[in-house]
Amino acid sequence: MNTVRQNKVTEAGDRKALVLIAILSIAIPVVVAALFYFDSATANTAVDVSFQPPLHAILNSLTAIALIVGYINVKKGNVKAHRAAMLTAFSLSAVFLVSYVTYHFLGERTIYGGDGVLKYIYYFVLLTHIVLAVVIVPLVLLSVYFGITNQLVRHRRISRWTFPIWLYVAISGVLVYLLISPYYT
């Protein structure tokens, strides 16, 4: 295939992927936000989802570990191990997202019951976690797309932002769970 035609095919593929990434980057936070307006009194209480919050903490912990393993491997030049770790982190995050949406659709809302300084710490961590979880969606999708399509300059440029934010979201998710876990019913 000649270079001009190959560039047009690549540009068309990029355009489709970027549109899909934009749609997902809007749809995912909107769906998650809508869950908080969903009346938990009408939730399906026949389905026990009480096991999911600890599962979410485990998935976030494993995501953080996979991110760190991927980072270490890319710094060592081990691209194959980096790719495997990052795709693992992506997969764990995808499983987390499906489980999180399921939990908040079927389960009841848990309210933080602490007070004092710990309450302010909890809400600070929760707020930054939520805001950055919204921000991370397009960054992760773009990083993964650029990585798997070998657009390494673009991948490196966006991953400089993606990695620390994604790592913070994963770790702060665990911290939010640890702080609110005494209040699960």
C-alpha angles and dihedrals in degrees: 000000000000120000097249093052092043090052091051091050090049092047091049091049091048091049092052092046093047091050090051091047090051092050093048091045089059100034098050097055091041092053092046092047091048089057090066090060092047111109105244089198087074093046117123100262091179088079114073109220096161091112092062104079093061088043089054090053090050092048091049091048092050090046090054090049092048090049092052092046089050092049093049091048095049090050088052090049094246097139095171093056090042091054092047092049094047093047087049090052090048092049092048090050091050091051089047091052094051091046092046093052090047092050094049092044095050104025136068124258117259118215121209108246103188127108142196122037092338090062091056092046091050094050093045091052092043094049095047090044092053096045093047092044087061092046093048096059097077092035093056093044092049093045092050093045094049091045097051092044090050094240087145099169090055090041093054093045095055096034091063085070098032098056101056094040093047091047091050091049092050094047095041089050089060091046092050089052093049092049096047099035095092088062099055111115 
